[in-house]
Amino acid sequence: MGKVDITTKAYMRKNAVFADAFNYFIYGGKQVIRPDRLHEMDPTEIAVLLDQGNPKAIMKFRDLLKKTTFMSDDKAAYLIMGIENESKTRYAEPVKNGLYDFLRYAAQIQQTEERHRREKDWKGRSSGEFLSGFYKDDKLIPVITLVILFGTEKWDGPRTLQEMMSIQDPEIRKYVADYQINLIEPAAMDEKDLAKFQSDLGSVLGFIKYANDEAALNNLLSNDMSLKRLGTEAAQVIRVCTNTKIEIVCK
């Protein structure tokens, strides 16, 4: 694992920053997901598939994975959230993230099947429910993966699975399941976007956005007072991701 990967993972693992990223992306900055209700999960995604009758394990490792509960429509809602930190465009990101998410859904189904077997609660269930092990009224916890680009360039790769397909026939494409990545890219953000963050993540992304524009960066350094009191992890992200020599005073 490279220095950028280690540094960004350590920074985004902080609950306040992790929650801030999702509150910005999902709620436009409204503080719905609370840092004190985030619980870290094992980021390993595992599935066992049958290959010509032989079991074959698939193991993938996310950067970060957390779960939370919050109120939605006056009811307690559960959510699983993953973050993938990228320093450059990853051109297979839709497949990579889609695999992560579906492995997590598969794990939920397996856990549900195991619970039904353990509790032997199949009385009154249909044969279809019994055979599948997943009952008609069973539900999955939503999984959202958020990609954060810690680079100065715009994302120039596919954002959906269908964008990666070679075939363009609309009659076929409408039957091909799609998957879209959720992306935060500093180069595409404006001042209003950056102002929606409540943690120093907004300052970090702002610095990265203007890192290659000397005039804009000097203006940012003069006007964004939060850059003068960054946390250690945030300052390290800026140094590593932009290779800056600018001295940043940390808390």
KEKE-3310 file (N, C-alpha, C; in steps of 0.2 Angstrom, whole numbers, plus 5000, padded with zeros to 4 digits):
npx = (5004:5003:5010:5001:4989:4989:4989:4977:4968:4969:4965:4952:4946:4942:4928:4921:4925:4922:4908:4905:4908:4898:4887:4888:4887:4875:4865:4868:4875:4868:4867:4864:4869:4877:4892:4895:4887:4892:4899:4913:4917:4922:4932:4933:4928:4920:4916:4909:4910:4904:4914:4913:4908:4917:4921:4925:4934:4931:4939:4940:4946:4940:4943:4937:4924:4909:4895:4878:4865:4850:4837:4824:4810:4804:4807:4818:4833:4844:4861:4874:4890:4903:4920:4930:4946:4954:4969:4970:4961:4952:4949:4941:4932:4917:4915:4923:4918:4905:4906:4911:4899:4889:4895:4894:4880:4877:4883:4874:4863:4867:4869:4856:4850:4857:4852:4838:4839:4845:4835:4825:4812:4803:4790:4774:4779:4782:4786:4795:4801:4807:4816:4825:4829:4829:4817:4800:4797:4809:4822:4836:4850:4854:4868:4880:4893:4906:4916:4931:4941:4957:4965:4972:4967:4952:4940:4941:4936:4925:4909:4898:4892:4887:4894:4906:4904:4906:4896:4884:4871:4855:4843:4848:4856:4847:4843:4853:4860:4864:4876:4881:4894:4897:4904:4916:4924:4937:4941:4930:4922:4914:4914:4903:4900:4911:4909:4899:4904:4907:4918:4936:4938:4933:4942:4953:4950:4948:4961:4967:4960:4964:4978:4986:4985:4992:4988:4975:4977:4984:4975:4966:4973:4974:4961:4955:4953:4953:4963:4974:4973:4973:4970:4982:4981:4974:4982:4993:4987:4986:4999:5004:4996:4997:5010:5015:5026:5022:5022:5012:5003:4999:4986)
npy = (4994:5011:5027:5038:5030:5025:5037:5044:5035:5034:5047:5048:5038:5044:5047:5059:5065:5055:5054:5067:5068:5059:5066:5077:5072:5065:5073:5086:5093:5094:5089:5074:5060:5055:5056:5050:5039:5030:5015:5005:4993:4976:4978:4968:4959:4944:4930:4913:4904:4891:4882:4873:4863:4864:4873:4890:4903:4921:4935:4952:4968:4982:5000:5007:5004:5007:5006:5013:5020:5029:5042:5041:5046:5047:5034:5022:5019:5009:5009:5004:5010:5013:5019:5023:5028:5037:5042:5044:5043:5028:5017:5006:5007:5006:4993:4987:4994:4989:4976:4975:4980:4971:4959:4962:4962:4949:4943:4948:4941:4928:4928:4930:4918:4909:4913:4909:4896:4893:4897:4890:4894:4891:4887:4889:4895:4898:4886:4891:4901:4893:4885:4895:4901:4914:4925:4931:4943:4947:4959:4969:4978:4994:4997:5009:5015:5027:5036:5045:5057:5060:5069:5081:5082:5081:5068:5057:5045:5031:5032:5024:5007:5004:5013:5007:4997:4988:4987:4996:4996:5001:4993:4982:4987:4993:4982:4978:4977:4991:5001:5013:5024:5033:5049:5060:5074:5085:5094:5097:5104:5118:5134:5135:5121:5117:5124:5117:5107:5102:5098:5098:5093:5100:5110:5103:5097:5109:5114:5104:5106:5118:5117:5117:5129:5144:5157:5156:5147:5155:5164:5156:5152:5164:5168:5157:5153:5141:5133:5137:5130:5117:5099:5086:5075:5079:5089:5081:5074:5084:5087:5075:5072:5083:5085:5097:5110:5119:5126:5120:5124:5113:5108)
npz = (5000:4996:5000:4999:4999:5012:5020:5016:5019:5033:5037:5032:5039:5051:5061:5061:5049:5039:5041:5037:5023:5018:5022:5015:5002:5001:5007:5005:5014:5025:5042:5045:5046:5059:5067:5080:5079:5070:5066:5064:5052:5046:5032:5023:5009:5006:4996:4993:4979:4967:4957:4944:4952:4962:4977:4977:4983:4984:4988:4993:4996:5004:5005:5017:5028:5036:5047:5051:5061:5058:5058:5047:5039:5051:5056:5062:5053:5044:5038:5027:5023:5012:5008:4995:4992:4980:4970:4957:4942:4941:4929:4929:4939:4941:4940:4950:4962:4961:4962:4975:4982:4979:4984:4997:4999:4996:5007:5017:5013:5015:5029:5033:5029:5037:5049:5049:5047:5060:5069:5064:5058:5048:5047:5040:5029:5011:4998:4990:4998:5008:5000:4995:5006:5010:5015:5009:5016:5021:5022:5014:5020:5014:5004:5002:4992:4991:4981:4983:4975:4977:4969:4958:4945:4934:4935:4922:4918:4915:4923:4925:4923:4911:4902:4901:4892:4876:4866:4857:4854:4857:4859:4865:4876:4884:4892:4899:4915:4925:4934:4944:4949:4964:4966:4972:4967:4968:4958:4950:4959:4966:4975:4983:4984:4992:5004:5010:5018:5035:5042:5042:5029:5018:5017:5014:5001:4994:4994:4986:4974:4970:4968:4957:4952:4955:4958:4962:4972:4981:4984:4991:5002:5008:5012:5018:5033:5040:5035:5042:5054:5053:5056:5061:5052:5041:5036:5032:5022:5012:5010:5005:4994:4986:4985:4990:4996:5005:5021:5034:5048:5061:5072)
capx = (5000:5007:5009:4994:4983:4989:4987:4970:4963:4969:4961:4945:4943:4940:4921:4919:4927:4918:4901:4905:4908:4892:4882:4889:4885:4868:4861:4870:4879:4864:4870:4859:4873:4880:4899:4894:4883:4896:4903:4918:4915:4928:4931:4935:4922:4921:4910:4912:4906:4905:4917:4912:4906:4922:4921:4931:4933:4933:4941:4941:4947:4938:4947:4934:4917:4906:4888:4875:4858:4848:4830:4822:4803:4802:4808:4825:4835:4851:4864:4881:4893:4910:4923:4936:4950:4958:4973:4970:4955:4952:4945:4937:4929:4911:4915:4926:4913:4899:4908:4911:4893:4885:4897:4891:4873:4877:4884:4868:4858:4869:4868:4849:4849:4859:4848:4832:4841:4846:4829:4820:4806:4800:4783:4770:4782:4781:4791:4800:4805:4811:4822:4829:4832:4827:4809:4797:4797:4816:4825:4843:4852:4857:4875:4882:4900:4908:4923:4934:4947:4962:4969:4970:4963:4945:4939:4940:4934:4917:4905:4893:4894:4886:4899:4911:4901:4908:4890:4880:4864:4850:4839:4852:4859:4841:4842:4860:4859:4869:4879:4884:4898:4896:4910:4918:4931:4938:4942:4923:4918:4914:4915:4897:4901:4916:4907:4894:4907:4908:4925:4942:4938:4931:4948:4958:4948:4949:4968:4968:4957:4968:4985:4990:4983:4996:4984:4969:4979:4986:4969:4963:4977:4973:4955:4952:4957:4953:4969:4979:4972:4971:4972:4988:4980:4972:4988:4997:4984:4987:5006:5006:4992:4999:5017:5016:5031:5020:5022:5005:5004:4994:4984)
capy = (5000:5017:5033:5041:5026:5025:5043:5046:5030:5036:5053:5047:5034:5048:5047:5066:5066:5050:5057:5074:5066:5057:5071:5082:5069:5063:5078:5093:5096:5094:5084:5068:5055:5057:5053:5046:5033:5026:5009:5002:4986:4973:4980:4962:4956:4937:4925:4907:4902:4885:4882:4866:4859:4865:4879:4895:4909:4927:4940:4958:4973:4989:5005:5009:5002:5008:5006:5018:5020:5036:5043:5042:5046:5045:5027:5020:5017:5006:5010:5002:5015:5012:5024:5021:5034:5036:5047:5045:5040:5021:5016:5000:5008:5004:4985:4987:4995:4985:4969:4976:4981:4964:4954:4964:4960:4942:4941:4949:4935:4922:4928:4929:4911:4905:4914:4905:4889:4892:4898:4885:4897:4890:4885:4893:4899:4894:4881:4895:4904:4888:4883:4901:4903:4922:4925:4936:4949:4949:4965:4970:4985:4997:4999:5015:5016:5034:5037:5052:5057:5065:5071:5088:5082:5079:5061:5056:5038:5029:5033:5019:5001:5004:5017:5002:4992:4990:4987:5003:4995:5003:4988:4978:4991:4994:4976:4977:4981:4997:5002:5020:5026:5040:5052:5067:5076:5092:5098:5098:5107:5126:5137:5133:5114:5116:5127:5113:5103:5104:5096:5101:5089:5105:5114:5098:5096:5115:5115:5100:5108:5124:5115:5118:5136:5147:5163:5154:5144:5160:5167:5152:5153:5171:5169:5151:5153:5135:5130:5138:5127:5110:5094:5083:5070:5083:5092:5076:5072:5089:5087:5069:5071:5088:5086:5104:5112:5125:5125:5121:5123:5109:5108)
capz = (5000:4995:5005:4998:5001:5019:5023:5015:5023:5040:5038:5031:5045:5057:5060:5059:5042:5036:5041:5033:5016:5016:5023:5009:4995:5001:5010:5003:5019:5031:5047:5046:5048:5065:5069:5086:5077:5065:5069:5059:5050:5043:5025:5018:5006:5004:4994:4991:4973:4965:4950:4941:4958:4968:4980:4976:4987:4982:4994:4991:5002:5003:5010:5023:5028:5042:5047:5055:5061:5059:5058:5041:5039:5058:5058:5062:5046:5044:5031:5027:5019:5011:5005:4991:4991:4974:4969:4950:4939:4940:4923:4930:4945:4941:4941:4956:4967:4960:4965:4983:4985:4978:4989:5004:4999:4996:5014:5021:5012:5019:5036:5034:5028:5043:5055:5048:5049:5067:5072:5062:5058:5041:5048:5036:5023:5005:4996:4987:5003:5011:4996:4994:5013:5010:5015:5006:5020:5022:5018:5014:5022:5009:5004:4997:4991:4989:4979:4984:4971:4980:4964:4955:4939:4934:4933:4915:4916:4916:4929:4925:4920:4904:4899:4899:4887:4869:4862:4858:4852:4862:4861:4870:4882:4889:4896:4903:4921:4925:4940:4944:4955:4968:4966:4974:4964:4969:4952:4948:4964:4966:4982:4986:4986:4997:5010:5013:5023:5042:5045:5038:5023:5013:5016:5010:4994:4991:4992:4981:4968:4967:4969:4951:4950:4960:4960:4965:4979:4986:4987:4996:5008:5012:5014:5021:5040:5043:5033:5047:5060:5051:5060:5058:5047:5036:5033:5029:5016:5008:5008:5001:4988:4981:4985:4992:5001:5009:5028:5037:5055:5063:5079)
cpx = (5004:5006:5003:4989:4983:4987:4980:4966:4963:4965:4954:4942:4940:4932:4918:4919:4922:4911:4900:4904:4901:4886:4882:4886:4878:4864:4863:4873:4874:4866:4865:4863:4877:4887:4898:4890:4886:4900:4907:4916:4922:4927:4932:4928:4923:4915:4913:4907:4908:4908:4917:4912:4911:4921:4927:4929:4935:4934:4943:4942:4945:4943:4944:4927:4914:4898:4885:4868:4856:4840:4828:4814:4800:4803:4816:4827:4842:4854:4871:4884:4901:4913:4929:4940:4955:4962:4973:4963:4957:4947:4940:4933:4922:4910:4918:4921:4907:4900:4908:4904:4889:4888:4895:4883:4872:4878:4878:4863:4860:4868:4860:4847:4851:4855:4841:4834:4842:4840:4823:4813:4803:4793:4779:4773:4781:4787:4797:4804:4809:4817:4827:4833:4831:4820:4807:4797:4804:4818:4833:4844:4856:4864:4877:4890:4902:4915:4925:4940:4951:4967:4967:4966:4956:4945:4937:4938:4927:4915:4900:4896:4893:4891:4905:4910:4904:4902:4886:4873:4859:4845:4842:4854:4853:4840:4848:4859:4865:4871:4882:4888:4896:4903:4911:4924:4932:4938:4935:4919:4919:4914:4909:4897:4905:4914:4902:4898:4908:4914:4930:4942:4937:4938:4953:4956:4949:4956:4970:4966:4961:4976:4989:4989:4986:4991:4978:4971:4981:4980:4965:4966:4976:4966:4952:4956:4958:4960:4975:4979:4970:4974:4978:4987:4978:4978:4993:4994:4986:4995:5007:5002:4994:5006:5019:5022:5029:5019:5014:5006:4998:4992:4989)
cpy = (5006:5022:5036:5037:5026:5031:5045:5041:5032:5042:5051:5042:5037:5049:5054:5067:5061:5052:5063:5072:5064:5062:5076:5079:5068:5069:5085:5097:5096:5088:5079:5062:5057:5053:5048:5039:5029:5021:5006:4995:4983:4975:4974:4960:4949:4934:4919:4905:4895:4885:4875:4861:4860:4872:4884:4901:4915:4932:4946:4963:4980:4994:5006:5006:5003:5007:5011:5017:5028:5036:5045:5041:5044:5038:5026:5017:5014:5007:5007:5007:5013:5018:5021:5027:5032:5042:5049:5042:5032:5019:5010:5001:5006:4996:4984:4988:4991:4978:4970:4976:4974:4959:4955:4962:4953:4939:4942:4943:4929:4922:4927:4921:4907:4907:4910:4898:4888:4893:4893:4888:4897:4888:4891:4897:4894:4890:4886:4899:4899:4886:4889:4903:4911:4923:4931:4943:4951:4955:4966:4977:4988:4998:5004:5015:5023:5034:5044:5052:5063:5067:5078:5088:5079:5071:5060:5049:5037:5030:5028:5013:5001:5008:5012:4997:4994:4990:4993:5002:4996:4998:4983:4981:4992:4988:4974:4981:4986:4997:5009:5021:5033:5043:5059:5069:5083:5097:5101:5102:5115:5128:5135:5126:5114:5119:5123:5108:5106:5103:5099:5098:5095:5109:5109:5098:5103:5116:5110:5103:5114:5123:5117:5125:5141:5153:5161:5151:5149:5164:5163:5152:5159:5171:5163:5150:5146:5131:5132:5134:5119:5105:5090:5079:5074:5087:5087:5074:5077:5088:5081:5069:5077:5089:5093:5105:5117:5122:5125:5119:5119:5110:5105)
cpz = (5000:5000:5005:5000:5009:5023:5022:5019:5031:5042:5037:5036:5050:5056:5058:5052:5037:5035:5037:5026:5014:5017:5017:5003:4995:5002:5009:5009:5026:5035:5049:5049:5053:5066:5074:5085:5072:5069:5063:5058:5046:5035:5020:5016:5003:5001:4992:4985:4971:4958:4948:4947:4964:4971:4979:4979:4984:4988:4991:4997:5000:5007:5017:5022:5035:5041:5052:5056:5062:5057:5050:5041:5046:5060:5058:5056:5047:5037:5032:5022:5018:5007:5001:4989:4984:4973:4961:4948:4938:4935:4924:4936:4946:4943:4948:4962:4967:4963:4973:4985:4985:4983:4996:5004:4999:5003:5018:5019:5015:5026:5038:5034:5034:5049:5055:5049:5057:5071:5070:5061:5051:5041:5044:5031:5017:5003:4993:4992:5007:5007:4995:5001:5014:5009:5011:5009:5022:5018:5019:5017:5016:5010:4999:4997:4988:4987:4980:4980:4975:4975:4961:4949:4939:4932:4926:4913:4917:4923:4930:4922:4913:4899:4897:4894:4880:4864:4863:4856:4857:4864:4866:4876:4887:4894:4900:4909:4922:4933:4940:4950:4958:4969:4968:4971:4965:4963:4949:4953:4964:4974:4986:4989:4992:5004:5013:5018:5030:5045:5040:5031:5017:5012:5012:5003:4991:4989:4986:4974:4965:4967:4963:4949:4956:4962:4964:4972:4984:4989:4992:5002:5012:5015:5018:5028:5042:5041:5038:5053:5058:5056:5057:5052:5041:5032:5030:5022:5011:5005:5003:4994:4983:4981:4986:4997:5005:5016:5030:5044:5057:5070:5084)
residu = (MET:GLY:LYS:VAL:ASP:ILE:THR:THR:LYS:ALA:TYR:MET:ARG:LYS:ASN:ALA:VAL:PHE:ALA:ASP:ALA:PHE:ASN:TYR:PHE:ILE:TYR:GLY:GLY:LYS:GLN:VAL:ILE:ARG:PRO:ASP:ARG:LEU:HIS:GLU:MET:ASP:PRO:THR:GLU:ILE:ALA:VAL:LEU:LEU:ASP:GLN:GLY:ASN:PRO:LYS:ALA:ILE:MET:LYS:PHE:ARG:ASP:LEU:LEU:LYS:LYS:THR:THR:PHE:MET:SER:ASP:ASP:LYS:ALA:ALA:TYR:LEU:ILE:MET:GLY:ILE:GLU:ASN:GLU:SER:LYS:THR:ARG:TYR:ALA:GLU:PRO:VAL:LYS:ASN:GLY:LEU:TYR:ASP:PHE:LEU:ARG:TYR:ALA:ALA:GLN:ILE:GLN:GLN:THR:GLU:GLU:ARG:HIS:ARG:ARG:GLU:LYS:ASP:TRP:LYS:GLY:ARG:SER:SER:GLY:GLU:PHE:LEU:SER:GLY:PHE:TYR:LYS:ASP:ASP:LYS:LEU:ILE:PRO:VAL:ILE:THR:LEU:VAL:ILE:LEU:PHE:GLY:THR:GLU:LYS:TRP:ASP:GLY:PRO:ARG:THR:LEU:GLN:GLU:MET:MET:SER:ILE:GLN:ASP:PRO:GLU:ILE:ARG:LYS:TYR:VAL:ALA:ASP:TYR:GLN:ILE:ASN:LEU:ILE:GLU:PRO:ALA:ALA:MET:ASP:GLU:LYS:ASP:LEU:ALA:LYS:PHE:GLN:SER:ASP:LEU:GLY:SER:VAL:LEU:GLY:PHE:ILE:LYS:TYR:ALA:ASN:ASP:GLU:ALA:ALA:LEU:ASN:ASN:LEU:LEU:SER:ASN:ASP:MET:SER:LEU:LYS:ARG:LEU:GLY:THR:GLU:ALA:ALA:GLN:VAL:ILE:ARG:VAL:CYS:THR:ASN:THR:LYS:ILE:GLU:ILE:VAL:CYS:LYS)
# end
